[in-house]
């Protein structure tokens, strides 16, 4: 972790869905955070009223942090979280929609890992290593709410497989201009399905060539993230979905017997002719730095994209924990005979693909003065 000299004073935060897989990861990361202090934990009625250690089936590789062991879990209602400047949501999508809206309505800042509001035209879908400029939509989101809000908003991070691929795509669009087409084949870890997740008899000695809704999410979310914000005649902002330079994306998503770390094989075509060489692509990826790092966010990785020179990297078991899983790894950058360039991406689906993204987004909101 790194940061600027003037770090904020302690900021109280809450975690919704605190007993689930993503909630546990939030707690493990926040317990070591320099200024976010866990103040309240929310979960289902079944867990409410119990001490956290009694309510949770802890599945992290480090013990339950001392500061939450005896914390009493609350129901996910705003009145228990009024002292929190930030609320992180690790809720399942079947309950996240109404709960997150209630928290926004109560003037709370919600950073959500759930999918419910990703398609909302007023809600930024932010991969913190890519499109922090989309925070500019928050004032309009507050103004359009009934009644208008002063402090409350919802901001979502992306699907775990989308997150991994958009980072190198953004780096290459920044260096070489718009992309025209992108083919992606994923090999996704079982932790992406939560706990208990995929049955062992379905995944051991097997590859499952289907993950419900995943391909559509990747193809749609990538356009919102890589696109800009345009302003209409009446001053209303909207996400342009990359429509100034249409980008065609085809994703094929597979579940593989790996615990953590999504691997993706990517082929891309640039609009510019001639396209950049593999070496130019490697150099552009290595040079790419996120706003989150430049602004001193403590969870931001030094290397937004780490480019491997070895012919057989990245690999999930060897590379998923580099930089605490906060960056992405790219390797095998080479010419593609069908499109222009092809490469392999690895992203830690439970770190930058989930909780780390939400925490980085909240750090960006603090740095940008959106949260005081």
N, C-alpha and C positions, 0 to 999 in steps of 0.2 A: 504494500500500500504506500501511497505517497500523497502529499497534499501541500497546499500553500500555507504560509506562515499563519494567516488569520483564518483558522478554522472556526466554524460556528460554535456557539455554546451548545450545550446538550439539547437535543431535540427529541421530544417524546414521540414514540411511534407505537402503533398497534398492528397486530397480525390477525387477519381473518383466515379461517380454515387452518388454525394453528396446529392441529393434531395430524393433518394429512401430510403427504410426501413433500409437496411444495412448501407448506407451512413450516415443516421441520427444517427444511433447507434455509428458509428465511431466518428462523431463530438461530441456527448454527452460525450463519454469516453475521447477523446483527449483534450477536453476543460479543463479537470482536470489533465492532464498528467504532471509529473514533468519536463520533458525536450522535449517532442515532441510538437512543436508549429505549429498550423494550419496556413499555408501560402497561399494555393491556393485551390480552390474548382472547380471541373469540373462536368458538367452534359450535357444533350442533347442540341441541337441547340435551342430548344424551351425555355430552361431556361437561356441560355447564354446571358450575358449582363444585367441581372436583379440582384438586390440585393438579397441576400440569402433568406431573409424573404418573399420577393415577389415571389420567385421561388418555395418555398417548401411548402408542405402540412404537417406540423410538427405533428408527431404522438407519440412523446416521453412523458414520465411522468414529465420531467423537462422542463423549458422554453428553447427556442433557446438561446444558449450561447452568451453572449454579444460580444465576439471577432469575431463572424461570422455573426452577424445580418446584418451588412451593407457591408459585403464582396461581391464583384461582382463575380457572377458565370461565369466561362470561359467554352469554348468548351474543349472537352477532346483531346487536341493536345499537344504534348510534349513541344512546345515553351513556353507555359504558366506556365510550371512547372520546368523550368531549375534550379531554385534556391532550389528545394526540394531535400533533401538527401534520402527521403523515400516517396513513393507514395502508398497509400492504395486504392485498387479497390473494390468497392461495386457494380460494374456494373452488369447488367443482362447478362446472358450467350450469348444471341443473338448478343450482340455488343462487349462483352469483348475481344474476341480473337484477332481481328485486332488492337484494341486500345492498349491492353496490350503489344502486340508485338512491336508496334510503340514506346512505352515508353521504353521498354527494348533496342531497337535498338538505342535510343537516350541517352543511358548510364544512365538510371534511374533504381533504385531498386524498383521493383513492388511486393507488398504483396497482393495477390489476394484472395478474398472470392469466386470468380466464379469457375465454374467447368472446364473451357475450357482446361487448361494445366495440370490438375491433372494426366492424363494418359501419359503425355509427358515423355519419358525415361530419359530426362536430367533435368527435373524440380522436385525438392523436394516437396513432399506432407507431410507437417509437422503439427502434432498436438503438440504444444509446451510443453505439459506436458509429452510427450512420446518420440519423436524421433528427438531431436535436432541434433543428429549425422548425419542426412541426409543433413545438411548444407554443408557437405564435397563434395557434387555433384556440388556446384555452380562454382568452378574454371573450371570444365570440360564443364559446360553449356556455360560459357563465351568463352572458347577456341574453342568450336565447332560452335559458331555463325559466320556468315559471314557478315561483317568482325569480327574478334575476339573482344570481349568487355573487357574494363578495369573495369568498375563499374556496368554496367547494368546486371540485371538478373530478372527472375520471380520465385517467391516461392508461393505456394498455401497452404491454409489450407483445411481441409477436409469437407465433407458433415456434417451437424449438427448432424444427427443421428449416423454416424460413429464415430464422435468425442467422444460422450458420452461413447460408449462401449469400444473403444480401450484403454482408460485410465486404467480401472480395468484389462483388458486382459493383457496389458503390465506389470502391477504390478505383476500379477500372473505368467507370463512367467519368469520375472526376479527372482522371489522367488522359483519357482518349476519346471522350465524348460518348454519345448514346449507344446503347446496345440495341440490336434488332431482334435477336432471338436467343433463347437459352433452353438447353435440354438438361434435366437434372434426374439422376437416379440415386435414391437414398438407401442407406443401410442403417436403420434406426434401432437404437438400443431399447431394451425392454423397460428401463426405468421411465421412459417417456409415456408409458401406459399407467403409471402410478402403482400403488400397492393394494392388493396382491398382484394386480396386473395380468399379464398373459399367462395362462396355465402352462405349467412346465411341460406337459405332454404335447402342447402345441408348438413349443419353441425349441426344446432340446433336439439336436440333430435335424434342424429344420430352418427354412426361411419362409416367412409368411408374406406373400406378395400383395398385401392389401392392408391399409390402415384407414379406417373409416373417416372420410372427410379431409384427409391429409393433403391429397394432391390438389384439390380445389383451393384449400387454404394457402398452399405455397404459391399457386399461380395467381391468386388474387392479392394476397398480402404484399407480395413483392412489388406490385405496381403501386400500391398506396405508399409504401415505405420509400421507394426510389423516386417516386414522383414528387412534384413540388406543390406549392399552395398558390392558387390563382385568385384574383379578386374580380368580382363581377361589377356590373354597372352601379349597383346600390352600395358598393363597398363591402359586400358580403364575401367572405373567404370560402374557398372550397378546395379539397384535395384534387389535384388534376389527374391522378392515376396514370402518370407517365404518358398522357395522351398527346403531348406535343411531338413525341417520338415514339409511336406505338411499339411496344415490346411484347413479343410472343414468347410464352413460357410453357414448357411441357414438363411435368413432373411425374415420376414413377416412384412410389414409396413402398419400402419393404421393411418388415420387422426381422431383425437378426438376433442370434443368441449372444449378444454383448450386453453388459450391465449398464455401462454409462459411456456416452460419446456417440454422436451421430456422424457417420461418414457419408459424404455425398460426392458423386462423380458428375462433373459439370462440363458442358460444352457450350461455347458462346460464339455469336457472330456480332461484330461491330458494324455500325453504320459507315464508318470511315473506310475508305479504300486508298492505299493498301492498309490492312489491319496492322496493329503492332506485332512485333516479333515476340516469341516466348521470353526472351531475355528482357525486353522492354516491359513485359507484363510482370515478370518477377521483380524488377526494380520498382515498378509503380506500387505493387502490393507491399513491398518492404518499406517504402517511403510513406505510406498512408498513416496518418495519425488522426485519432478521433478528437472531436471537440471536448469530449469528457476528459481525456487525458490533458489536453492543452489548458483546460480550465481548472485543473487540479483536483478533479474528483478522486477521492481516496481509493475507490474500488476499481478505477480504470486501469487496464493493462498498459504497460510501457509499449509492448508490441501489439498493435491492434491486429495485424496479420503477421504471423510468423511463417516465413517461407523456408521449407525444408529443401536442402540440396540432395539428400539421400534418395535413391530411386524407390525405396520401399516405405516411405513415410509421407503423410502422417498415419499413425495407427492408434486406435482408441486406447489400448492399455498403456501405451508408452507416452502418449501426448495429451490426454484429456485433462490432466491436472496441472500442466504448465501454466504459470501465472494464475494459479487457483481457478483455472477453467474460465477466466474472464475474457480471453482473446480467442481468435480462431487460428487454426493451423492450415496451411496450404502446401501441397506438394505436387510432384509429377506435372509441372506446367510444361505443356508441349503443344505442337501444332495439331490441329484437327483437320482431317481431310474432307470432312463434310461441312463444318462451320469454319471457325478461324483458330480458336484456342481451346484446349481442354485441360482440366486440372482436377485435383482431389481436395476436398475441404473436410476438416474435422472440427466439430464444435461440441463442447461439453453441454449436453442437453439439460442437465439439472443445474448448471451454473449460468453461463451467459445465455443459455437457451431458456432460462426460467427466472429464478429468484435474483441472480446477480443483475440481470437486466432491469428488473423493477427497482432494485436498490440504487443502481447507477442512474436511473431516470429520476429518482427522488433526490439524489445528490445534485444532478443537473438543475432541478427545480429550485434547490436551495441556492446554488451558485448564481442562477439567473434572477434570483429575488422573487420568484413566484411563490415560494414558501418562506415566511419570515419567522 
